[in-house]
Structure formats: structure tokens, C-alpha cells
Amino acid sequence: MPCKDDALQGADALVIVTEWQDYRVLNLEQVPQQLADRVVFDGRNLFEPEHMAAAGLAYYGIGRGQVPPACPY
């Protein structure tokens, strides 16, 4: 049975539309390497924009706007 991490591999973006506990926990060290475009749309605002940006992800919290990823240098 595939797991949620398998679905991220090579995907253009992660779209979160549930508050299920399984999806509240992301490995922010692995997610940027798994996503092709490093974009997260968070429809439930489960994550702090600053943490997502620090992980190198372009984060769109619905109702919050965009937080660009942190500069790598």
C-alpha cells in the first residue's frame, strides 16, 4: 500500500486539505527534496509560514498569502 511520502516523490506541489493527524507531521528535511517545484498550498493552515520558508518551500497558506522560501545563501 502506498504511503503519503510516496505521493510526494516528484510531485509538482503538496496541497493540504485535511486536518488529519497523519498530515500534520511533515519531515521538513525530506519534503523539499521530494517535490519537483517545492510548493505547498495549505488549505488548513497547519504550518507556520516561517518554518516552511526556512525549509526552502514556497508556502501558500490559504487566507495568509505567499511566503517565499528563504534565500539559500
C-alpha positions as CSV (number, residue, x, y, z in Angstrom):
1,M,0.0,0.0,0.0
2,P,1.5,3.4,-1.0
3,C,2.1,5.9,1.8
4,K,1.8,9.7,1.8
5,D,5.6,10.1,1.3
6,D,5.4,8.1,-1.9
7,A,2.8,10.5,-3.3
8,L,5.2,13.4,-2.8
9,Q,8.0,11.9,-4.8
10,G,8.4,14.0,-8.0
11,A,5.1,15.9,-7.4
12,D,4.9,19.5,-8.5
13,A,3.3,20.6,-5.3
14,L,1.8,19.5,-2.0
15,V,-1.8,20.5,-1.4
16,I,-3.1,20.0,2.1
17,V,-6.9,20.0,2.5
18,T,-7.4,17.9,5.7
19,E,-6.6,18.2,9.3
20,W,-5.9,14.5,9.8
21,Q,-3.1,13.9,12.3
22,D,-1.1,12.0,9.7
23,Y,-0.8,15.1,7.6
24,R,0.1,17.5,10.5
25,V,3.5,16.0,10.7
26,L,5.9,16.6,7.7
27,N,9.6,15.9,7.6
28,L,10.8,19.3,6.5
29,E,14.2,18.0,5.7
30,Q,12.8,15.5,3.1
31,V,9.8,17.3,1.6
32,P,11.9,19.9,-0.4
33,Q,13.9,17.1,-2.0
34,Q,10.8,15.1,-2.8
35,L,8.8,17.9,-4.5
36,A,9.7,18.9,-8.0
37,D,8.8,22.6,-7.5
38,R,8.9,22.9,-3.7
39,V,5.5,24.5,-3.5
40,V,3.0,23.9,-0.6
41,F,-0.6,25.0,-0.6
42,D,-2.0,24.7,2.9
43,G,-5.8,24.9,3.0
44,R,-5.9,24.2,6.7
45,N,-3.1,26.5,7.8
46,L,-1.5,23.7,9.7
47,F,2.1,25.0,9.4
48,E,3.9,28.2,10.4
49,P,4.9,30.1,7.3
50,E,8.3,30.9,8.6
51,H,9.2,27.2,9.2
52,M,8.1,26.3,5.7
53,A,10.2,29.2,4.2
54,A,13.2,28.2,6.3
55,A,12.9,24.6,4.8
56,G,13.1,26.1,1.3
57,L,9.5,25.7,0.4
58,A,7.3,28.3,-1.2
59,Y,4.3,28.3,1.1
60,Y,0.8,29.5,0.4
61,G,-1.4,29.4,3.5
62,I,-5.0,29.9,2.2
63,G,-6.0,33.3,3.6
64,R,-2.5,34.1,4.6
65,G,-0.9,34.7,1.2
66,Q,2.5,33.6,0.0
67,V,5.7,33.2,2.0
68,P,8.7,32.8,-0.4
69,P,11.4,30.3,0.5
70,A,14.4,31.6,2.5
71,C,17.4,32.6,0.5
72,P,19.8,29.7,0.4
73,Y,22.9,31.9,1.0
